[in-house]
Amino acid sequence: MRTKKVIVVPYDKAWKSAFEEIKKEIERVIGDLIIGIEHVGSTSVEGLSAKPIIDIDVVIKDYSVFATVVQKLETIGYIHEGDLGIKDREAFKYSNKPHLHKHHLYVCPQYSEELHRHVTFRDYLKNNREAVKKYSLVKETAAILFPNEIEKYIDYKTSCIEELYMRCGLK
């Protein structure tokens, strides 16, 4: 089992501008190859407590441009890690980006189920304050109960996430 410190903090409005800075850097090198860049995950939802890591989905039309996207992202320090077991969601790690907020970068074709899930869940939460309050409380509680056990933190949140997925039509 991995040991990883679980830190959940209240929403920080600086996450929005941090996303914009990352987006600008990415657009500069691959803007002509992509459909868009989505701020997803908990940091994209105003008022939602989150692990302070920006989640980003870069949207491509299809895999015909993917090799070029990988090459160009490499020029600014991103390294392709593969899909990490999630179909149509390619992960990238990076090094030497102290000027940017910590983030996770993914490239997804526009038809990706994972992209659809990220955007649908984000949009549901953005429009449902009660769900944001409930999910924040679950995440904060999980982080307190399992500060060094990321798997248990994730497991604790599962039933809440599944309930919210049902409400927004993802299950």
N, C-alpha and C positions, 0 to 999 in steps of 0.2 A: 504494500500500500504506500502511495506517495505521501510524503509529509509536505504540506504547503500551507503557509499561513493564510487564513481566511480573514480578509478585512472587508467589511461592508460599512460604508459611510453614507450620511444623508446626501441627498441630491446636491450637486454643486453646479451653479449656472455657468461656471467656467468650462464645463465639459463641452458645451456647444461651440465656443470659440476654439477650444482645443481641436475638436473635430474639423472645423473649418481650416485650421492651419495644416492639418494632415492632408485634408482633401486637396488643398491648393498645391501642395508638393507633389501629390500623385497625379493630379490633372496636368501639371506642367510636363510630365514625361509620357503619359498615356492618354491624355484627354481626347485625342483624335481616334482612339481605338475603342472607346467605351461608350456605354449608354448613359451611365450615371454612377454616382457614389452615394451609398446610403449609410447614414448613421443609424445603427441598430443596437439592440441590447439595452440593458437597463440605463446606461448613461444617456440614452437618447430620449428618455421619458422624464419630463419635468416633474419633480416631486418624488421620484422613485429612488429609494436607497439602492446603492450598487457597490460592487467592487469597482474601485476607481480606474478602470481600464476601458478605453474607448473601443467599441466593436464596429468594424467597418466592412461593408460588403461593396466591392467594386463590381458593377454589372456590365457584362459583355454580351454581345448579341448571341454568340455561340463560340465553340472552341476553335473556329478557323483563325481567330486572332490571338489565341492564348499563348502560343510560343513567342510571339512578338511582345506581348504584355510581360511575360516572364523576363525576357531579355532586357526590356526597358526598365522594369522595376529593379533588376539587378544593378543597374547603373546608379541607383540611389540607395543601395544597401539592403534591398529585400531579397530573401532567398526562399525559393519555392520549397515547401515541405511535403507536397502531395495533398490528397484529400483527407488524410487522417481518419479514414473510415466513413466519411460522409459524402455520399454521391453528389456530384455537381457543386462542390464547394471546395475550392483549392486554397489551402492555408499558406501564409507567408510569415517567416520570422524576419527579424532585422537586428542589426547591431549598429552602434555608433549613431544614435539619433537623440542625443541629450536635449536638442532644441524642440523636440516634440513630446507630447504627453504619451505615456505608455498606452499601447494599443494592440489590438489583434486585427490583422488584415486578411481578408478573404476575397477571392475572385470567383464570381458565380455567373454562369450563363443566365440570361433573362428567364429561361424556363425552369430554373432550379427550384425544386421543392423546398430546399433549405432557405433560399432567399425569400420565397413566398411566406414561409413560416415566420422568419424574422420580421418582415415588413408587416404582416397581418397582426402579429402579436404586439409589435410596437404601436401600430395605429390603434388597436383596441385599447391598450393601456393609456395612450395619450387622450383618449376620449372617455375614460372611465375612472374618475377620481377614487371611487370606492375600491376598485380593483387595485389601484396603485397603493392605497393605504394598506390593504390586506397583504399584498405581495411584499411591500416594504417590511411590514412587521414580521412576516415569515422569514425573510432573508436576514433581518437583524437578529432574530431569535436563533436561527440556524448558525450564524457566525459566532454568537455567544456560546452556544452549546458545543460547537465543534470548531474551535479556533485553529486547530492544527490538522484537521481531517477533511480535506476537500470532498472526498467521496461521500462522507456522511452529511456534510453540508448540502451537497447536491441531492442526496436521497431525501433529506428532510423537506426540501422544497418541492419535490416531485408531485405530491398530491395537489398542492396549490396550483402548480403550473398546469397540471392536467385539467383541473376544474376551469381555469381561465381559458385554456385551449378549447374546451367544450363551449364555453360562452362565446368565443369569437369564431367558432366554426372550424377549428383545426382538428377536432377529434370527432 
